[in-house]
Amino acid sequence: MATPVLSLRGVTKRFGGLVAVNAMDFDVAEREVVGLLGPNGSGKSTTLNLVSGALPLTAGDISLWGNRISGLPAQTINRKGVSRTFQLVRLLPSMNVRENVVAGAVFGHRRRWGHEAHDHADQLLEKVGLGGKGDMALGQLTYIDTKRVELARTLASDPKVLLLDEWLAGLNPTELQIGITLIKSLRDEGRTIILVEHVMDAIRSLCDRCVVMAAGTKIAEGTPSQVLSDKEVIRAYLGDDDA
């Protein structure tokens, strides 16, 4: 088997006495879309924080193309090609739309400056559906458009591994279909994607494989149809009475 793009082995995170992520093991192959599923509080976002370097591991190892990245600063992991969006959109309010995207180009995996960064930002804004809106203030944008800016900024660093934390949450049905099509296009470009998601339509149409967490522990792994029909997964989401 080819070396996985991303590999987690025994990945554990404790906050005092709380074990937020408990001995997680999984691999992600090149150009695969893996869904990280589970009820609220199951440790999904914490797992993304560990992969991206936003939090240090308590135990275990994370490797990128066979090279250990756990323990490296977040900016170093980003420059190696791992980039993420956040559950709560985090943009730079004093900057316009284009400048927010340029910030991602300057500090990322493949750094761009000046006119090259501006041109690249405009191309990415076109890609995410914000063509011609580069000069707008963030306060003028709708909710989905702020998410598009964040995605464009994340893409500006030219990541090979994209971590999407509930990027599709809060979208209406039309916006959801646009978002799903956009994520599919990113995979088609050769990117590897891990997405934390609750929207079942998105999980079924996007994910090659899913890893399901409950209380910090992996309880299932397989195709969307396999995990969504798993009794333990149903119990974790719905409780014992409904399983």
N, C-alpha and C positions, 0 to 999 in steps of 0.2 A: 504493500500500500504506500502511496506517496506520502511524504511528510505532511501532516496537517498544517494548515495555515496557523491555527490557534489551538493550543492544547492546555487544558486545566487539569492538574493532578493534586488531589488532596487539599484543594483551595478552601481555606477556613478564615473566617473573620469573627473575632469576638469583640464586643463592646462591654468591658467589665465582665459581669456574669452572663450576659446575653450572647448566645451563639447565633449571629445573623446569617452566616453562611457556613455550612458544616460539611467539610470533606467532599467538595464538588469535584467530579471528574467528568469531562466531556471534551471531544475534539470537534473542530470545524474544518471542513475541507475547502479547498479553493473554489470560489464562485458558488458556495452553498449559502442558502438562506436558512438560518436556524432561529426558531422562535423560542424565547425564554418565557415560559408561562407559569402561572400560579396565582393564588389569591393574594390580595393586598397584604404586605408585611411578610411575604415568603422569602425575601432576600434577592429578588431579581435585580433591582437597581443597584444594590450593594455589590452584586456580582459584576455588573458593568463598571462600577467605580473601581473595583479591584483590577479588572482587565485594563482600564484606561490609566491606572496609576493615581487616580484621585484619592484612593485610600490604600494604605499599606496592608499586606497580608499578615495574618497572625501565624499561619502555617501553610505549607504547600508551595506549588510552583506554577507559573504561567509562562508558556513558551510561544514565541512567534517564529514560524518557520524553523522550529527546532532550537532556537536561541532563547535563553531565559530573559524575560522582560520584567518579571516581578522583582520589586525592589528598586527599579529605575524611577526617576522623577517623571511626572505626567508629561512634561514637555518633551522629554527624550522619547517616550513611548509614542507620542504624537508624531515626532519626526521620523520614527521608524515605520509610520504608515497606519496608525490606529487613531481614529477620530470618532467623536460621539456627539449626539444631541442630548438634551436634557428634558426630563419630564416637565419641568417648568421652564418655558423658553427664556434663555438668558442672552439678551442682546445689549448693545452699548447705546443707551438712549441719546447721548449727546451727538451721535454720528448718524448720517443718513444711511439709506439702505445699501448703497454701493460701498460706502466706507466700512460698514459692518462686514461685508463679504471680503473686502481687501484685507481686513485685519486677520482673517483666516489664511489668506494667501501669504502674508508676510511671515507668520510664525509657524507655518506648517511643515509637512513632510518635504514638499518641494517649494522652496521659498521664491516668491516673485515680488518685484518692487516696481514702483513708478508706473509708467504707461502699460507695461506688461501686466501688472497686477490689476489695473483698472479694466483693461480689455478682457482679462480672464474673468473678473467679477461680472462684467456685463454678459459674457457668454453663459455663465452659471445662472444668472438671474433669468436669462431667456429659457434655459433648460428647466428651471423649477416653476416657470409660469409667471415670472415678474419682469418680463422684457419691457424696457422703457420706463421702469419705476425706480431706477437707481438714485435719482435725486430726491425722492420722497423722504419725508421725516417718518420715523417709526410710528409716531402717534397717529399718522394718517392711515395706517394699515389695518385690515381686518385680522381676525385671529389666525385664519389659515395662512394669510400672507406673512405674518410674523414667523410662523413655522417654516414657511418657504425660505425666508431670509436666513433663519438659523441653519437650515439644511444646506443652502448655498454656501454659507460661511464654513460649514463642516467640510463640504466638498472642495473648498478652495485650497485646502492643504493637500489635495490629491490622495486621500486615504485609500489603502488597499483593503483595510478592514473597517467597516462602518458599523458603529453601535447606535441603534435607534431606540431611545427610551420613550415608549408610548407616543411616537411621532404622529400616529393617526388618531389619537384620542381627541374627542371634542369636535370632530368634523361631521358635517351633515352628509347624507348618502351620496350626493353628487361629488362633494369634495373628497370623500373617502375613495371613490373609484379613481379620481384623478391621482390621489396619493398612492394607491396601489399600483397604478400604471407607472408612476414615477419611480417607485422602488424597484419594480421589475426592470425598468430601463437601466438602473444603476447596476443590478446584477449582470445584465446583458453586456455591460461595459467591462466586466471582469472583476467587479468588486465582490468581496465576501461580506455578508451582512448577518449580524445578530440583532434581532429585534425583540424588545420586551413589548408584549401586546396583549390586550384583552378583547379586541374586536375579532370575533370568530370568523367573519367573512374574510378579513385580511389574513388571518392565520391559515385558513384553508387554501386561499389562492396564492399566497406568497411562500409559505414555508416548505422546504424540502424535508425538514426534520424538526422535531420539537423536544426540548428538555423541560420537564415540569418540576417545579419546586414547591415544597410546602414546609413551613417552619425552618427554612434554611437548608433543607436536605433535598436531593434529587429523588423523586418518587417514580418517575417514568421517563422514558426516552423512546422516540420512534417517529413514524410519519404522523401528520396531523390526525388522520382517521384512526390510527392505532391509539394514540394517547387520549384523544377526545372520547373514546369509547371505553377507556380503562376505568374499572370500578374505583380504584384508589384515587384517580384524578377527579372523578365525579364527586367522590366523597369529600375531597379536599376543597372543591369549589362550592358544593351545595350543603355539606354537612351530612351526618349519618342518616338522618331521617329520609333524605331524598335519594340516597345512593342505591 
